[in-house]
Amino acid sequence: MTQAKRNGSAEQQLRVLHANLTGSADATLALLRRAVDQKKMRITADDRVGEGDVAELLGWTAASLANKRREGAAPPCYKLGGGGHRITYRLSEVAAWIESHRE
């Protein structure tokens, strides 16, 4: 097999993997949005929810999520308000984070 064919094959595999992950993240995002609606959670105009709500969506306690956030083992968050006391998470980033931990 030539180097070009190997590279083409590897590129194709990466495209398939990316498509699968993107599709999975989109499906997970749809499920998260449905849960937010059903539970009547507060959601911002730019699709963010509070830390307690994200903890509930993940099946964790708010304290566990806060600890994981401080350890760098949680989805990316936004620190808003004076002193960054209001922690929120964008649902699309939570969905991508969930899918990135799939085994």
C-alpha positions, 0 to 999 in steps of 0.5 A: 500500500502506498503512503498516499493510500495509507494517508487517505485511509487514515483521513477517512477514518478520522472523518468517520470518527468525527462524524460519529462523535458529532452525531453522538454529541448532537443526540446527547444535546437533544436529550439534555435539552429535553430533560431541561424542558421537562424539569423546567430548569432555567436556561439562558438565551445562549443555552446555559444552565446553572451548576446545580441543574447540570449536576442533576443532569449528570446524576451528581450532587452539586458539591461533586460537580463543584469539586470536579470543576475545581479539579479540572475534571468537569465540563467547561464552565462560565464564571459570571457575576461579581467575583465569578460566583454564578457558575453556568454551563453551555449545554452543547459543551456538556454534551460534547464533554459527555461524549468525549468520555465515552469508552 
